[in-house]
Amino acid sequence: MNTDEKIDKILELQTIQSTDIALIKQSQNVFIKDYTTTKESHYRLRDDFKSLKSKGLLIAAFIGSTTTFLGNWIYNHLKNL
């Protein structure tokens, strides 16, 4: 192998290496974008679930207090008869 062939081989390997580095950076950017999208979605779902859970708790408390009120009213009404 003469010097020109060696230089050509080195330049070819540098081009391949540059291409590989560019592809790695591109895949990392895609991964980071997917990660941030998933993280934002997770936090949004978590907040929605907390909101839904609190609404369910309020409805359950309202139903329980209404049932207790009606039960006490019926009991006191029948007790006075």
C-alpha positions in Angstrom: 0.0 0.0 0.0 1.4 3.3 -0.9 0.8 6.6 0.9 -2.0 7.8 -1.4 -4.0 4.6 -0.8 -3.4 5.0 3.0 -4.6 8.6 2.9 -7.7 7.6 0.9 -8.5 4.8 3.4 -8.1 7.2 6.3 -10.4 9.8 4.7 -13.0 7.0 3.9 -12.9 5.9 7.5 -13.3 9.5 8.8 -16.3 9.9 6.5 -17.9 6.7 7.9 -17.1 7.8 11.4 -18.7 11.2 10.9 -21.8 9.5 9.5 -22.0 7.2 12.4 -21.6 10.0 14.9 -24.4 12.0 13.1 -26.7 9.0 13.2 -26.0 8.4 16.9 -26.8 12.1 17.7 -30.0 11.9 15.7 -31.1 8.8 17.5 -30.3 10.4 20.9 -32.4 13.4 19.9 -35.3 11.2 18.9 -35.0 9.3 22.2 -34.9 12.5 24.3 -37.9 13.9 22.4 -39.9 10.7 23.0 -38.8 10.7 26.7 -40.0 14.3 27.3 -43.3 13.6 25.4 -43.9 10.5 27.6 -43.0 12.4 30.7 -45.4 15.3 29.9 -48.1 12.8 29.1 -47.5 10.9 32.4 -47.8 14.1 34.4 -50.9 15.2 32.6 -52.5 11.8 33.3 -51.5 11.9 36.9 -53.1 15.3 37.3 -56.2 14.2 35.6 -56.4 11.1 37.8 -56.0 13.2 40.9 -58.8 15.5 39.7 -61.0 12.5 39.0 -60.2 10.9 42.3 -61.1 14.1 44.2 -64.4 14.4 42.3 -65.2 10.8 43.1 -64.4 11.5 46.8 -66.7 14.5 46.8 -69.6 12.6 45.2 -69.1 9.7 47.6 -69.1 12.1 50.6 -72.3 13.8 49.3 -74.0 10.4 48.8 -73.0 9.2 52.3 -74.1 12.4 54.0 -77.4 12.4 52.2 -78.0 8.8 53.0 -77.2 9.4 56.7 -79.4 12.5 56.8 -82.3 10.6 55.3 -81.8 7.6 57.6 -81.7 9.8 60.7 -84.8 11.7 59.5 -86.8 8.5 58.9 -85.6 7.1 62.2 -86.6 10.2 64.1 -89.9 10.5 62.3 -90.8 6.9 63.0 -89.6 7.2 66.6 -92.0 10.1 67.3 -95.0 8.1 66.0 
